[in-house]
Amino acid sequence: MLLVHALAVHRPNCDIVKPVFSGIVYHANYLRFMERGRTNHLRLMGAEQHALFAETEVETPGFVFVVRSMELDFLRPARMDDVLDVVTWPVAVKGASITLAQEVRRGEDLLVKAQVRVAFISEGKAQPISKALRLLLKADVA
């Protein structure tokens, strides 16, 4: 299984708990960090995203990926000025969905675990994942 790291840098004075300052990352911000990790996952696998998405658009016009379900386990908080690694890897590629595992880490510390199911949608309905995307994603599944 290949683990791909997408660095999410936590900067001071942003993504902190609001309105009361506590110095810890607000729980909903992990969703943004993981979204960035999923986007970077394709790029870091060596995909030419513009070409890949253009090819997919021809096969399935108007496609989008949407989060269908997400299971999160918050284990430890991240704090202001932490540098976090978002690790993403595919668990399953089936029909119209992809299941990914994700972890948010600070060094060796596991902060958040997630399992995310993403659906491939076109014209308002789930559609089979395009051949180009399926090939790329299956190449990474053990």
DRENMI-713595 format. One line per 8 residues: number of its first residue (from 1); for each residue z, x, y of N, C-alpha, C. Coordinates in pm, whole numbers, padded with zeros to 5 digits, always signed. Last residue first. Layout:
DRENMI-713595
NUM> Z,X,Y,Z,X,Y,Z,X,Y ~ ...
end
This chain:
DRENMI-713595
142> -00335,-00371,-00190,-00319,-00302,-00318,-00326,-00403,-00433 ~ -00557,-00406,+00075,-00461,-00475,-00012,-00457,-00405,-00146 ~ -00757,-00295,+00221,-00622,-00249,+00250,-00518,-00310,+00159 ~ -00984,-00420,+00156,-00983,-00275,+00136,-00843,-00220,+00154 ~ -00939,-00675,+00249,-00915,-00648,+00107,-00913,-00499,+00077 ~ -01016,-00641,+00519,-00877,-00670,+00485,-00847,-00642,+00338 ~ -01294,-00589,+00502,-01204,-00498,+00574,-01060,-00518,+00527 ~ -01384,-00815,+00360,-01404,-00680,+00308,-01308,-00582,+00371
134> -01311,-01021,+00539,-01253,-01017,+00404,-01266,-00877,+00344 ~ -01474,-00967,+00760,-01328,-00956,+00772,-01262,-00945,+00636 ~ -01727,-01012,+00640,-01696,-00884,+00705,-01545,-00865,+00717 ~ -01708,-01280,+00548,-01727,-01169,+00454,-01686,-01036,+00515 ~ -01449,-01483,+00699,-01584,-01425,+00693,-01588,-01306,+00599 ~ -01247,-01716,+00530,-01253,-01594,+00612,-01390,-01530,+00591 ~ -01324,-02061,+00533,-01310,-01936,+00458,-01326,-01816,+00551 ~ -01139,-02251,+00778,-01265,-02209,+00718,-01241,-02085,+00634
126> -00972,-02527,+00916,-00962,-02402,+00840,-01095,-02375,+00771 ~ -01107,-02665,+01221,-01070,-02675,+01079,-01058,-02537,+01017 ~ -01204,-02640,+01481,-01085,-02720,+01458,-01040,-02734,+01314 ~ -01415,-02459,+01468,-01444,-02598,+01498,-01327,-02689,+01459 ~ -01227,-02255,+01256,-01351,-02270,+01331,-01377,-02419,+01346 ~ -00967,-02032,+01166,-01007,-02165,+01209,-01141,-02158,+01282 ~ -00757,-01886,+00947,-00888,-01863,+01008,-00947,-02001,+01037 ~ -00405,-01833,+00980,-00519,-01912,+00932,-00643,-01878,+01012
118> -00149,-01626,+00870,-00245,-01649,+00976,-00364,-01724,+00915 ~ +00184,-01590,+00809,+00059,-01642,+00751,-00030,-01683,+00867 ~ +00418,-01333,+00793,+00335,-01416,+00881,+00211,-01460,+00805 ~ +00741,-01231,+00771,+00624,-01260,+00690,+00545,-01364,+00769 ~ +00952,-00974,+00903,+00877,-01098,+00917,+00771,-01108,+00809 ~ +01252,-00824,+01021,+01153,-00838,+00914,+01082,-00971,+00934 ~ +01396,-00606,+01256,+01345,-00740,+01228,+01244,-00729,+01114 ~ +01508,-00344,+01229,+01564,-00442,+01322,+01524,-00585,+01287
110> +01592,-00066,+01052,+01513,-00188,+01043,+01580,-00295,+01128 ~ +01606,+00266,+01156,+01675,+00137,+01156,+01577,+00021,+01151 ~ +01474,+00502,+01192,+01497,+00460,+01054,+01560,+00321,+01044 ~ +01328,+00402,+01489,+01351,+00516,+01402,+01363,+00467,+01258 ~ +01340,+00086,+01478,+01380,+00184,+01579,+01420,+00306,+01497 ~ +01096,-00156,+01375,+01192,-00047,+01348,+01220,+00032,+01473 ~ +00990,-00447,+01241,+01012,-00382,+01370,+01124,-00282,+01346 ~ +00746,-00532,+01003,+00881,-00484,+01032,+00883,-00423,+01171
102> +00557,-00773,+00824,+00578,-00691,+00943,+00725,-00651,+00952 ~ +00298,-00881,+00611,+00439,-00845,+00627,+00448,-00757,+00750 ~ +00066,-01150,+00607,+00101,-01014,+00647,+00253,-00998,+00647 ~ -00182,-01339,+00464,-00037,-01323,+00476,-00009,-01176,+00501 ~ -00449,-01530,+00572,-00404,-01393,+00545,-00252,-01395,+00560 ~ -00675,-01795,+00476,-00553,-01739,+00535,-00526,-01596,+00490 ~ -00878,-01922,+00344,-00879,-01931,+00490,-00754,-01871,+00553 ~ -00875,-01740,+00064,-00951,-01847,+00127,-00957,-01838,+00278
94> -00639,-01484,+00113,-00682,-01597,+00030,-00762,-01695,+00114 ~ -00480,-01196,+00088,-00595,-01250,+00160,-00651,-01359,+00069 ~ -00147,-01074,+00119,-00247,-01151,+00045,-00358,-01196,+00140 ~ -00030,-00870,+00269,+00032,-00909,+00143,-00071,-00982,+00056 ~ -00100,-00599,+00489,-00140,-00725,+00427,-00067,-00746,+00295 ~ +00138,-00473,+00730,+00053,-00453,+00614,+00020,-00588,+00550 ~ +00282,-00306,+01006,+00212,-00425,+00957,+00132,-00389,+00833 ~ +00544,-00217,+01214,+00470,-00179,+01094,+00413,-00307,+01033
86> +00620,-00110,+01519,+00588,-00235,+01451,+00497,-00198,+01336 ~ +00875,+00082,+01654,+00755,+00084,+01570,+00740,-00054,+01510 ~ +01006,+00123,+01984,+01002,+00052,+01858,+00869,+00074,+01787 ~ +01235,+00275,+02184,+01095,+00282,+02144,+01091,+00225,+02003 ~ +01465,+00137,+02420,+01431,+00173,+02282,+01279,+00185,+02269 ~ +01523,+00042,+02675,+01471,+00178,+02664,+01445,+00223,+02521 ~ +01761,-00192,+02564,+01678,-00143,+02672,+01647,+00005,+02649 ~ +01757,-00243,+02205,+01823,-00231,+02335,+01725,-00175,+02438
78> +01738,-00470,+01934,+01682,-00356,+02007,+01748,-00358,+02144 ~ +01982,-00574,+01688,+01912,-00588,+01817,+01848,-00457,+01862 ~ +01915,-00646,+01341,+01985,-00569,+01444,+01911,-00586,+01577 ~ +01786,-00858,+01202,+01892,-00779,+01139,+01979,-00704,+01240 ~ +01627,-01152,+01168,+01677,-01062,+01273,+01799,-00989,+01219 ~ +01359,-01251,+01003,+01498,-01217,+00974,+01540,-01112,+01076 ~ +01118,-01513,+00990,+01177,-01397,+01057,+01321,-01376,+01013 ~ +00812,-01639,+00899,+00952,-01631,+00858,+01009,-01501,+00915
70> +00559,-01854,+00998,+00624,-01724,+01020,+00770,-01736,+00976 ~ +00231,-01999,+00981,+00375,-02000,+00953,+00429,-01859,+00972 ~ -00005,-01974,+01125,+00023,-02098,+01051,+00171,-02112,+01020 ~ -00151,-01851,+01405,-00034,-01834,+01319,-00003,-01970,+01257 ~ -00505,-01829,+01397,-00384,-01893,+01448,-00270,-01867,+01351 ~ -00809,-01693,+01499,-00697,-01681,+01408,-00578,-01749,+01474 ~ -01125,-01858,+01541,-01000,-01802,+01595,-00903,-01783,+01480 ~ -01478,-01906,+01594,-01360,-01882,+01510,-01241,-01831,+01592
62> -01731,-01978,+01694,-01611,-02035,+01754,-01483,-02011,+01676 ~ -01922,-01950,+01392,-01913,-01963,+01538,-01781,-02027,+01583 ~ -01945,-01753,+01149,-01852,-01865,+01173,-01832,-01880,+01323 ~ -02154,-01562,+01164,-02128,-01633,+01038,-02045,-01760,+01059 ~ -02133,-01477,+01428,-02262,-01525,+01378,-02241,-01610,+01253 ~ -01866,-01392,+01434,-01907,-01503,+01521,-02041,-01562,+01476 ~ -01876,-01167,+01271,-01803,-01285,+01224,-01843,-01409,+01304 ~ -02016,-00995,+01440,-02073,-01030,+01310,-02007,-01157,+01255
54> -01828,-00977,+01647,-01962,-01029,+01676,-02030,-01074,+01546 ~ -01612,-00860,+01515,-01599,-00996,+01563,-01733,-01058,+01600 ~ -01727,-00607,+01459,-01674,-00691,+01352,-01665,-00836,+01396 ~ -01784,-00511,+01716,-01892,-00532,+01620,-01848,-00626,+01508 ~ -01521,-00505,+01824,-01628,-00580,+01891,-01741,-00612,+01793 ~ -01378,-00338,+01640,-01345,-00479,+01656,-01456,-00559,+01723 ~ -01432,-00137,+01405,-01497,-00153,+01534,-01483,-00301,+01567 ~ -01149,-00028,+01226,-01247,-00133,+01251,-01302,-00122,+01392
46> -00950,+00144,+01154,-01081,+00201,+01181,-01188,+00098,+01208 ~ -00701,+00053,+01140,-00769,+00068,+01011,-00909,+00125,+01029 ~ -00638,+00016,+01402,-00590,+00138,+01340,-00647,+00159,+01200 ~ -00750,-00240,+01443,-00801,-00123,+01516,-00762,+00007,+01446 ~ -00589,-00402,+01278,-00734,-00389,+01254,-00790,-00264,+01320 ~ -00336,-00356,+01405,-00356,-00330,+01262,-00504,-00311,+01230 ~ -00333,-00452,+01662,-00356,-00309,+01643,-00381,-00273,+01497 ~ -00273,-00719,+01603,-00399,-00684,+01670,-00432,-00537,+01646
38> -00018,-00692,+01493,-00126,-00749,+01412,-00262,-00715,+01472 ~ +00123,-00580,+01712,+00111,-00506,+01587,-00002,-00559,+01500 ~ +00112,-00789,+01894,+00047,-00663,+01927,+00025,-00579,+01801 ~ +00275,-00963,+01749,+00137,-01001,+01779,+00055,-00876,+01812 ~ +00515,-00823,+01757,+00447,-00838,+01629,+00302,-00882,+01647 ~ +00579,-00845,+02030,+00564,-00712,+01971,+00485,-00722,+01840 ~ +00600,-01125,+02049,+00494,-01053,+02123,+00471,-00914,+02065 ~ +00822,-01163,+01887,+00696,-01229,+01852,+00579,-01161,+01923
30> +01020,-01033,+02025,+00974,-00971,+01900,+00843,-01035,+01855 ~ +01079,-01210,+02228,+00992,-01097,+02259,+00945,-01023,+02134 ~ +01267,-01387,+02134,+01127,-01431,+02137,+01031,-01316,+02167 ~ +01515,-01247,+02170,+01458,-01267,+02037,+01310,-01306,+02039 ~ +01541,-00991,+02411,+01541,-01135,+02386,+01463,-01161,+02257 ~ +01712,-00691,+02367,+01582,-00757,+02371,+01598,-00904,+02332 ~ +02001,-00622,+02573,+01934,-00634,+02444,+01805,-00713,+02460 ~ +02128,-00621,+02819,+02076,-00494,+02770,+02010,-00502,+02633
22> +02206,-00847,+02939,+02296,-00796,+02836,+02248,-00663,+02779 ~ +02185,-01059,+03206,+02150,-00925,+03160,+02253,-00876,+03058 ~ +02082,-01387,+03190,+02201,-01302,+03189,+02163,-01166,+03131 ~ +01859,-01546,+03166,+01884,-01487,+03296,+02004,-01392,+03297 ~ +01711,-01301,+02953,+01713,-01363,+03084,+01784,-01496,+03071 ~ +01694,-00992,+02788,+01750,-01126,+02791,+01754,-01178,+02933 ~ +01390,-00819,+02865,+01533,-00821,+02842,+01579,-00966,+02846 ~ +01125,-00775,+02933,+01156,-00822,+02799,+01304,-00816,+02765
14> +01204,-00516,+03162,+01112,-00620,+03116,+01152,-00655,+02974 ~ +01379,-00311,+03235,+01360,-00425,+03326,+01249,-00520,+03286 ~ +01218,-00046,+03056,+01332,-00100,+03130,+01289,-00217,+03218 ~ +01010,-00123,+02772,+01029,-00062,+02904,+01150,-00123,+02973 ~ +00928,-00038,+02452,+01013,-00128,+02531,+01046,-00058,+02662 ~ +00623,-00011,+02295,+00721,+00057,+02379,+00799,-00045,+02460 ~ +00508,-00018,+01986,+00541,-00113,+02094,+00652,-00048,+02175 ~ +00261,+00113,+01783,+00375,+00142,+01869,+00390,+00037,+01977
6> +00196,+00042,+01467,+00150,+00007,+01601,+00270,+00023,+01692 ~ +00109,+00182,+01159,+00207,+00174,+01267,+00138,+00138,+01398 ~ +00048,+00062,+00843,-00014,+00099,+00968,+00087,+00079,+01079 ~ +00063,+00150,+00511,+00139,+00098,+00623,+00077,+00151,+00751 ~ -00093,+00063,+00214,-00106,+00140,+00337,-00023,+00074,+00446 ~ +00000,+00085,-00116,+00000,+00000,+00000,+00000,+00089,+00123
end
